[in-house]
């Protein structure tokens, strides 16, 4: 009896260039290229096996995860009880099953009503790293439901356990904990619970020592926290200077999130004063000239907020000869990037309030500015950009 799977490497079997080629030959070639051991069934003549390692669903459009579950409505209560079984394998199997089941909203709500959040608190301190990792995945899935976020954010022990996992010795556990913290911070109501539990301080402590994969998640969480009432706390513990240090990194996602955090912090008066002291505009100009869309877009936002103070506008004159205003004029014509277009227009408005900058634009870029094409299709965004553009023209054409 042969159990050969006809769908193995099907993307090559269906390719017109491989049409008519023996599937076993294709399989052997793929195995040789990848350095894998060749299946005995792919040899000529084949050594047929009775057990297939590759699952094949006999019916089309059949989701194996949606199959009828054993125990019916008693399944979740039984699984939650088994979370604290004396047998480690039983606990692991229960976690795996719950992790699959809570992807369905009705099962997730049922699990929350059965107080699963409270039941898994002690498992977040389990010596087995795989259990800690999977508990974070379960909580992250439950957090997509409103009552799940409430259950997590109202439990001080769960919030403390997440903080502990952010400092875990295993990288994958720290990553899952960072994803969970970011997911919770995406909700405006949950943010206040995280701020009250001092998440800003812990994340700040981890930023400079964390690897790049986890760091991106921590920066996104920090951005969400300081957008609310956390920016004053963040500045007081030195987050602003830490973000300035991160501008030396080269990774796109890290630079983008760092610049967005700086843009938010620069709404504080004390941060604007500090930006003048450290000549931050010079550093931001270098990132403004970056060719990567994400980086120069976020840099536009940071320049916009860093150029409010009169001293910053005076400093900008030193960078104008290097091309600061020229670069902003180029970016304001990026009609396929509404954020860069709007932020560059606002930055130009701030800088042209200083007479030397205004004279430079009038002499070199007036025709280009008057030919601006707003490419945003969203009416609200279009109206906002148009309003900022009118303000820019008024500032440039202003005469004492």
PEPENOR-V469515 format. One record per residue. SS is DSSP state (hx for helix, st for strand, lp for the rest). BURIAL is 1 if it has 24 or more other C-alpha atoms within 12 Angstrom, else 0. Layout:
BEGIN
<<SS/BURIAL> <SS/BURIAL>>
END
This chain:
BEGIN
<<lp/0> <lp/0> <lp/0> <lp/1> <lp/1> <lp/1> <lp/0> <lp/1> <lp/0> <hx/0> <hx/0> <hx/0> <hx/0> <lp/0> <lp/0> <hx/0> <hx/0> <hx/0> <lp/0> <lp/0> <lp/0> <lp/0> <hx/1> <hx/1> <hx/1> <hx/1> <hx/1> <hx/1> <hx/0> <hx/0> <hx/0> <hx/0> <hx/0> <hx/0> <lp/0> <lp/0> <lp/0> <lp/0> <lp/1> <hx/0> <hx/1> <hx/1> <lp/0> <lp/0> <lp/0> <lp/0> <lp/0> <lp/0> <lp/0> <lp/0> <lp/0> <lp/0> <lp/0> <lp/0> <lp/0> <lp/0> <lp/0> <lp/0> <lp/0> <lp/0> <lp/0> <lp/0> <lp/0> <hx/0> <hx/0> <hx/0> <lp/0> <lp/0> <lp/0> <lp/0> <lp/0> <hx/0> <hx/0> <hx/0> <hx/0> <hx/1> <hx/0> <hx/1> <hx/1> <hx/1> <hx/0> <hx/1> <lp/1> <lp/1> <lp/0> <lp/0> <lp/0> <hx/0> <hx/0> <hx/0> <hx/1> <hx/1> <hx/0> <hx/1> <hx/1> <hx/1> <hx/1> <hx/1> <hx/1> <hx/1> <hx/1> <lp/1> <lp/1> <lp/0> <hx/0> <hx/0> <hx/1> <hx/1> <hx/1> <hx/1> <hx/1> <hx/1> <hx/0> <lp/0> <lp/1> <hx/1> <hx/1> <hx/1> <hx/1> <lp/1> <lp/1> <hx/0> <hx/1> <hx/1> <hx/1> <lp/1> <lp/0> <lp/0> <hx/1> <hx/1> <hx/1> <hx/1> <hx/1> <hx/1> <hx/1> <hx/1> <hx/1> <hx/1> <hx/1> <hx/1> <hx/1> <hx/1> <lp/1> <lp/1> <lp/1> <hx/0> <hx/1> <hx/1> <hx/1> <hx/1> <hx/1> <hx/1> <hx/1> <lp/0> <lp/1> <hx/0> <hx/0> <hx/1> <hx/1> <hx/1> <hx/1> <hx/1> <hx/1> <hx/1> <hx/1> <hx/1> <lp/1> <lp/1> <lp/0> <lp/0> <hx/0> <hx/1> <hx/1> <hx/1> <hx/1> <hx/1> <hx/1> <hx/1> <hx/1> <hx/1> <hx/1> <hx/1> <hx/1> <hx/1> <hx/1> <lp/1> <lp/1> <hx/0> <hx/0> <hx/1> <hx/1> <hx/1> <hx/1> <hx/1> <hx/1> <hx/0> <lp/1> <lp/1> <hx/1> <hx/1> <hx/1> <hx/1> <hx/1> <hx/1> <hx/1> <hx/1> <hx/1> <lp/1> <lp/0> <lp/1> <lp/0> <hx/1> <hx/0> <hx/1> <hx/1> <hx/1> <hx/1> <hx/1> <hx/1> <hx/1> <hx/1> <hx/1> <hx/1> <hx/1> <hx/1> <hx/1> <hx/1> <hx/1> <hx/1> <hx/1> <hx/1> <hx/1> <hx/1> <hx/1> <hx/1> <hx/0> <lp/0> <lp/1> <hx/1> <hx/1> <hx/1> <hx/1> <hx/1> <hx/1> <hx/0> <hx/1> <lp/1> <lp/0> <lp/1> <lp/0> <lp/0> <hx/1> <hx/1> <hx/1> <hx/1> <hx/1> <hx/1> <hx/1> <hx/1> <hx/1> <hx/1> <hx/1> <hx/1> <hx/1> <hx/1> <lp/1> <lp/1> <lp/1> <hx/0> <hx/0> <hx/1> <hx/1> <hx/1> <hx/1> <hx/1> <hx/1> <hx/0> <lp/0> <lp/1> <hx/1> <hx/1> <hx/1> <hx/1> <hx/1> <hx/1> <hx/0> <hx/1> <hx/1> <lp/1> <lp/1> <lp/0> <lp/0> <hx/1> <hx/1> <hx/1> <hx/1> <hx/1> <hx/1> <hx/1> <hx/1> <hx/1> <hx/1> <hx/1> <hx/1> <hx/1> <hx/1> <lp/1> <lp/1> <lp/1> <hx/0> <hx/1> <hx/1> <hx/1> <hx/1> <hx/1> <hx/1> <hx/1> <hx/0> <hx/1> <hx/1> <lp/0> <lp/0> <lp/0> <hx/1> <hx/1> <hx/1> <hx/1> <hx/1> <hx/1> <hx/1> <hx/1> <lp/1> <lp/1> <lp/1> <lp/0> <lp/0> <lp/1> <hx/1> <hx/1> <hx/1> <hx/1> <hx/1> <hx/1> <hx/1> <hx/1> <hx/1> <hx/1> <hx/1> <hx/1> <hx/1> <hx/1> <lp/1> <lp/1> <lp/1> <hx/1> <hx/0> <hx/1> <hx/1> <hx/0> <hx/1> <hx/1> <hx/1> <hx/0> <hx/0> <lp/1> <hx/0> <hx/0> <hx/0> <hx/1> <hx/0> <lp/0> <lp/1> <lp/0> <lp/1> <lp/0> <lp/0> <lp/0> <lp/0> <hx/0> <hx/0> <hx/0> <hx/0> <hx/0> <hx/0> <hx/1> <hx/1> <hx/0> <hx/1> <hx/1> <hx/0> <hx/0> <hx/1> <hx/1> <hx/0> <hx/1> <hx/1> <lp/0> <lp/0> <lp/0> <lp/0>>
END
